[in-house]
Every structure is written in structure tokens, then in C-alpha cells.
Amino acid sequence: MASEPSGPNGDRPRSAQPGQDLSPPPVRIAATGDVHCTQRERARIAKAFEKVAVEADLIVVAGDVTTHGEAEEAEVLADACRPLEVPVIAVLGNHDWHAGRQQEIAAALAAGGIEVLDRSSTTRPLDQGAVGVVGTKGFIGGFPGSHLTDFGEPTLRQAYAETSAEVEALDAGLRAVANCPYRLVVLHYSPVAATLEGEPPGIWTFLGSDRLAAPILEHEPDLVVHGHAHAGTFEGRIGEVPVYNVSVPVMERDFWVFELTAQRHPTTPIH
């Protein structure tokens, strides 16, 4: 944390009185995923983002911005976010890759002022301190009892290699933001089985991979959010790190707002 500032005459501010809290206010992160924009939902989506921007310091979108992977659908979210003063950061999901227009979708979002992370990180300075955000789509691979392995046909090994690249990017991103007082990971695919409870176990391999958990366990960010598992469970953990499935169907609302404090743990969901 930054050193304590000097007073107007060069003296230090008085020490806090008993019961007085001089810590900075929490950073409020509004998170959502699986928005699945359509033209029909344009007005509702714009209203939801406008409303949450009043109470949030930062908005993050955990993938599946679109319904069918069309850039025109992404423009719905871009138009909703363009007038906002609050920064918006997003990752893409499997729907956004479906039509092979992921680059057009990312460009459309960027035109609306949304920063799209893809195996990358960013730092956003706020009054409370810098927030380091690491974002990547994640990928498949499974969990204990259902792991894909680096063996067999080239296609299967390519899937394993794709997840490996996501894991390496996540690790590199967390190293890049290590000195930020607040650190956040945004994924689309799940890094933990706990937030998949409710989905048929037979498809868990295609909903995420616990290989994504390794860099999270090592670097211990303050908060991890993901989407993708529409019938999953809201809350899980990787060690002491809270993980939340912020898919709109799971939350049954447009956003969940989290408070991050200067103390690394816990992260408190407030509504």
C-alpha cells in the first residue's frame, strides 16, 4: 500500500482514534456473464448496465457477450457501455467464437469503450488503489475423474495444448499484476468443479478445467469470476481464493456486486 500522506503543514495526520477506520473504502466490482446479447434485448441490457454503473467502480463481463457469435450482437453491449464513465472489461466466451468472428466482436466491443482481455492483463487506477485484472477465456479439460490428457490423436492433444496456453497466460498475467493491491481474474470456463454442481457431470469436461486452478492457487488473487455453466452453482473456492459463477442464469439477476478490501481475504459478495 502507499505510504501515509503528509498533512498541510508537513506533519503526519493524527493516528486513528479507537474505533476509527482510516482504511480506504472497498472497491466495488460488478460482475456478469452469459449476457447473450440480441437486438430484442437492447433496451433491457442498456438499462441494466446504466443502473449498475452508479454503484460500481469497475464492471467485468465473463464471456458469452453474444448469442450466436455475431458482431452485430456485440454492438448491443458496446452501445450500452459507450456512455458509461465506469471502466468495463470483458473476456470472450465459446458463443463469441462460434461463428469465427471473434476478432470482429472484440473490435465492436472496443469501439464501445470495453477493454477485451485475451490471455492478457490490465491495470486500472482507482481512488482506492490499482486494480489488476487478468482475463482469458479458459478452455476445456475436466476435473478429477474426467481429465483430458496429453495423449492420443492430434485433435485431442491440440485441445490439451490449448488449455496449456490458457494456463500459461493466466500465470503470466497474475505475475504482471502481482504488485497491485487488488487483483481479479475473469474467465469464461470454470477453474473449479464446485461451481459446476447442478450441471450433468458427464459434460463437466467441456465446462472447464482444474488445470486453470494451479496459477490461481499459487498467486492467490482476491477474486475469480467465470460464466459458461448456466445450471451451475454460484460459489466455490480454490484454496482460500473465492470463485464465483456469475452466469446470469445462475445469479438470476443481471449483476452481482463484490467488495474488495485492502486485506486480501475475504472477498464479500454484497448482493
C-alpha positions as CSV (number, residue, x, y, z in Angstrom):
1,M,0.0,0.0,0.0
2,A,1.1,3.6,-0.5
3,S,2.8,5.4,2.4
4,E,0.7,7.7,4.6
5,P,0.4,11.2,3.1
6,S,1.6,14.3,4.9
7,G,-0.7,16.9,6.3
8,P,-0.9,20.5,5.0
9,N,2.0,21.7,7.3
10,G,4.2,18.7,6.6
11,D,3.1,16.9,9.7
12,R,1.6,13.4,9.7
13,P,-2.2,13.1,10.2
14,R,-3.2,12.2,13.6
15,S,-3.5,8.5,14.4
16,A,-6.8,6.9,14.2
17,Q,-8.9,7.1,17.4
18,P,-10.2,3.9,18.9
19,G,-12.9,2.5,16.7
20,Q,-12.0,4.9,13.8
21,D,-11.3,3.2,10.4
22,L,-8.9,5.1,8.1
23,S,-8.7,2.3,5.6
24,P,-9.8,3.2,2.0
25,P,-13.3,2.3,1.0
26,P,-13.7,-1.1,-0.7
27,V,-13.5,-1.4,-4.5
28,R,-16.9,-2.4,-5.8
29,I,-16.8,-4.9,-8.8
30,A,-20.0,-5.5,-10.7
31,A,-19.7,-8.9,-12.5
32,T,-21.9,-10.7,-15.0
33,G,-21.5,-13.4,-17.6
34,D,-23.5,-15.1,-20.4
35,V,-25.3,-11.9,-21.3
36,H,-26.1,-13.3,-24.7
37,C,-27.0,-10.0,-26.3
38,T,-29.7,-9.8,-29.0
39,Q,-31.3,-6.8,-30.7
40,R,-34.5,-7.7,-28.9
41,E,-32.8,-7.2,-25.5
42,R,-31.1,-4.0,-26.4
43,A,-33.2,-1.7,-24.1
44,R,-33.1,-4.0,-21.2
45,I,-29.3,-4.5,-21.4
46,A,-28.7,-0.8,-21.7
47,K,-30.8,-0.1,-18.6
48,A,-29.1,-2.9,-16.6
49,F,-25.6,-1.5,-17.3
50,E,-26.6,2.1,-16.7
51,K,-28.1,1.1,-13.3
52,V,-25.1,-0.9,-12.0
53,A,-22.6,1.7,-13.2
54,V,-24.0,4.1,-10.5
55,E,-22.8,1.8,-7.7
56,A,-19.7,0.1,-9.2
57,D,-16.1,1.1,-9.6
58,L,-15.5,-1.5,-12.3
59,I,-17.7,-3.7,-14.4
60,V,-16.4,-7.1,-15.7
61,V,-18.1,-9.4,-18.2
62,A,-17.2,-13.1,-18.0
63,G,-17.7,-14.1,-21.6
64,D,-20.6,-15.0,-24.0
65,V,-21.4,-11.5,-24.8
66,T,-23.3,-12.7,-27.9
67,T,-25.9,-15.3,-28.6
68,H,-24.7,-16.7,-32.0
69,G,-21.2,-15.2,-32.2
70,E,-22.3,-12.2,-34.5
71,A,-20.6,-8.9,-34.3
72,E,-23.9,-7.1,-34.5
73,E,-24.9,-8.7,-31.2
74,A,-21.7,-7.4,-29.6
75,E,-22.7,-3.9,-30.7
76,V,-25.7,-4.1,-28.4
77,L,-23.3,-4.3,-25.4
78,A,-21.0,-1.7,-26.9
79,D,-23.8,0.7,-27.3
80,A,-24.9,0.1,-23.7
81,C,-21.4,0.7,-22.3
82,R,-20.3,3.6,-24.6
83,P,-21.9,6.4,-22.4
84,L,-20.7,4.9,-19.1
85,E,-17.9,6.5,-17.0
86,V,-17.1,3.3,-15.2
87,P,-14.5,1.1,-16.9
88,V,-15.8,-2.1,-18.4
89,I,-13.5,-5.2,-19.0
90,A,-14.6,-8.4,-20.8
91,V,-13.4,-11.7,-22.0
92,L,-14.9,-13.7,-24.8
93,G,-16.7,-17.0,-24.4
94,N,-17.4,-20.0,-26.6
95,H,-20.5,-18.4,-28.1
96,D,-18.4,-15.4,-29.2
97,W,-16.1,-17.8,-31.0
98,H,-18.8,-19.8,-32.6
99,A,-19.1,-18.0,-36.0
100,G,-15.4,-17.3,-36.4
101,R,-16.0,-13.6,-35.9
102,Q,-14.2,-13.2,-32.5
103,Q,-11.9,-10.5,-33.8
104,E,-14.8,-8.5,-35.1
105,I,-16.6,-9.0,-31.8
106,A,-13.6,-7.8,-29.9
107,A,-13.3,-4.8,-32.2
108,A,-17.0,-3.9,-31.8
109,L,-16.7,-4.1,-28.0
110,A,-13.5,-1.9,-28.1
111,A,-15.4,0.7,-30.1
112,G,-17.8,0.9,-27.2
113,G,-15.0,1.5,-24.7
114,I,-14.9,-2.0,-23.5
115,E,-11.4,-3.5,-22.9
116,V,-11.3,-7.1,-24.1
117,L,-8.7,-9.3,-22.4
118,D,-7.4,-12.4,-24.2
119,R,-4.6,-14.1,-22.4
120,S,-3.6,-10.7,-21.1
121,S,-3.9,-8.4,-18.1
122,T,-4.6,-4.7,-17.4
123,T,-4.2,-2.3,-14.5
124,R,-6.9,0.2,-13.7
125,P,-6.0,3.0,-11.3
126,L,-8.9,3.8,-8.9
127,D,-9.0,6.2,-5.9
128,Q,-8.7,3.1,-3.6
129,G,-5.7,1.8,-5.4
130,A,-4.8,0.0,-8.6
131,V,-6.9,-3.0,-9.7
132,G,-5.0,-5.6,-11.7
133,V,-7.3,-7.6,-13.9
134,V,-6.2,-10.8,-15.6
135,G,-8.6,-12.1,-18.3
136,T,-8.7,-15.1,-20.6
137,K,-11.3,-17.4,-21.9
138,G,-10.1,-20.6,-20.4
139,F,-10.9,-23.9,-22.0
140,I,-12.0,-27.5,-21.5
141,G,-10.1,-30.3,-19.9
142,G,-12.1,-31.6,-17.0
143,F,-11.7,-32.4,-13.3
144,P,-10.8,-35.4,-11.2
145,G,-12.3,-38.4,-12.9
146,S,-12.8,-36.7,-16.2
147,H,-9.5,-35.2,-17.3
148,L,-8.4,-34.9,-20.9
149,T,-4.7,-36.0,-21.2
150,D,-1.9,-35.1,-23.5
151,F,-2.0,-38.4,-25.3
152,G,-3.6,-39.9,-28.4
153,E,-4.9,-38.4,-31.6
154,P,-3.6,-35.0,-32.6
155,T,-7.0,-33.4,-32.2
156,L,-7.2,-34.4,-28.5
157,R,-3.6,-33.2,-27.9
158,Q,-4.4,-29.9,-29.6
159,A,-7.3,-29.4,-27.0
160,Y,-4.8,-30.2,-24.2
161,A,-2.3,-27.7,-25.7
162,E,-5.0,-25.0,-26.0
163,T,-5.7,-25.3,-22.3
164,S,-2.0,-25.3,-21.5
165,A,-1.7,-21.9,-23.3
166,E,-4.6,-20.6,-21.3
167,V,-2.9,-21.7,-18.0
168,E,0.4,-20.2,-19.0
169,A,-1.3,-16.9,-19.9
170,L,-3.1,-16.9,-16.6
171,D,0.1,-17.4,-14.7
172,A,1.9,-14.7,-16.7
173,G,-1.0,-12.3,-16.1
174,L,-1.0,-12.8,-12.4
175,R,2.7,-12.3,-12.2
176,A,2.3,-9.0,-14.1
177,V,-0.3,-7.6,-11.6
178,A,1.4,-9.1,-8.5
179,N,2.1,-5.6,-7.0
180,C,-1.5,-4.3,-7.4
181,P,-3.3,-4.0,-4.1
182,Y,-6.4,-5.5,-5.7
183,R,-6.2,-8.5,-8.1
184,L,-9.1,-10.0,-10.1
185,V,-9.3,-12.9,-12.6
186,V,-12.0,-13.0,-15.2
187,L,-12.6,-16.3,-17.1
188,H,-15.4,-17.9,-19.1
189,Y,-14.7,-21.5,-18.4
190,S,-14.6,-22.7,-14.8
191,P,-11.4,-23.4,-12.9
192,V,-13.1,-25.4,-10.2
193,A,-15.7,-28.3,-10.0
194,A,-17.7,-26.7,-7.1
195,T,-19.3,-24.1,-9.4
196,L,-20.4,-26.7,-11.8
197,E,-22.6,-28.5,-9.3
198,G,-26.1,-28.7,-10.9
199,E,-24.7,-29.4,-14.4
200,P,-24.7,-33.0,-15.7
201,P,-21.4,-34.5,-14.5
202,G,-21.0,-36.0,-18.0
203,I,-20.4,-32.6,-19.5
204,W,-18.1,-31.1,-16.9
205,T,-15.0,-31.9,-19.1
206,F,-16.4,-29.3,-21.5
207,L,-17.2,-26.7,-18.9
208,G,-13.7,-26.0,-17.7
209,S,-10.5,-27.5,-16.3
210,D,-8.9,-27.6,-12.9
211,R,-5.6,-27.0,-14.6
212,L,-6.7,-23.4,-14.6
213,A,-6.7,-23.6,-10.8
214,A,-2.9,-24.0,-10.4
215,P,-1.8,-20.4,-11.1
216,I,-4.8,-19.2,-9.0
217,L,-3.7,-21.3,-6.1
218,E,-0.1,-20.1,-6.4
219,H,-0.8,-16.4,-6.8
220,E,-4.0,-16.1,-4.7
221,P,-5.9,-13.2,-6.4
222,D,-8.6,-11.6,-4.4
223,L,-11.5,-12.8,-6.6
224,V,-12.1,-15.1,-9.6
225,V,-15.3,-14.9,-11.7
226,H,-16.4,-17.1,-14.6
227,G,-19.5,-17.9,-16.5
228,H,-20.4,-20.7,-19.0
229,A,-22.2,-23.1,-16.6
230,H,-25.7,-21.9,-16.8
231,A,-27.1,-24.6,-14.5
232,G,-24.1,-24.5,-12.1
233,T,-23.5,-23.2,-8.6
234,F,-22.8,-19.6,-7.6
235,E,-19.9,-20.0,-5.2
236,G,-16.7,-22.1,-4.9
237,R,-13.1,-21.8,-3.7
238,I,-9.6,-22.6,-4.8
239,G,-7.7,-22.8,-1.6
240,E,-8.6,-19.5,0.1
241,V,-9.5,-17.8,-3.1
242,P,-13.2,-17.2,-3.7
243,V,-14.5,-18.2,-7.1
244,Y,-18.0,-17.2,-8.3
245,N,-20.0,-18.4,-11.3
246,V,-21.6,-15.1,-12.4
247,S,-23.6,-16.6,-15.3
248,V,-26.8,-14.6,-15.4
249,P,-29.0,-17.8,-15.3
250,V,-27.1,-18.8,-12.1
251,M,-27.4,-15.4,-10.4
252,E,-31.0,-14.9,-11.6
253,R,-30.1,-11.3,-11.9
254,D,-28.1,-9.1,-14.3
255,F,-25.1,-8.4,-11.9
256,W,-23.6,-9.3,-8.7
257,V,-21.5,-6.6,-6.9
258,F,-18.5,-7.7,-4.9
259,E,-16.5,-5.6,-2.5
260,L,-12.7,-5.9,-2.4
261,T,-10.8,-4.6,0.6
262,A,-7.2,-3.9,1.1
263,Q,-6.9,-7.1,3.1
264,R,-6.6,-9.9,0.6
265,H,-9.3,-12.1,2.1
266,P,-12.2,-12.5,2.4
267,T,-14.0,-11.1,-0.7
268,T,-17.5,-10.3,0.2
269,P,-20.4,-10.6,-2.2
270,I,-22.9,-7.9,-1.1
271,H,-25.8,-8.5,-3.5
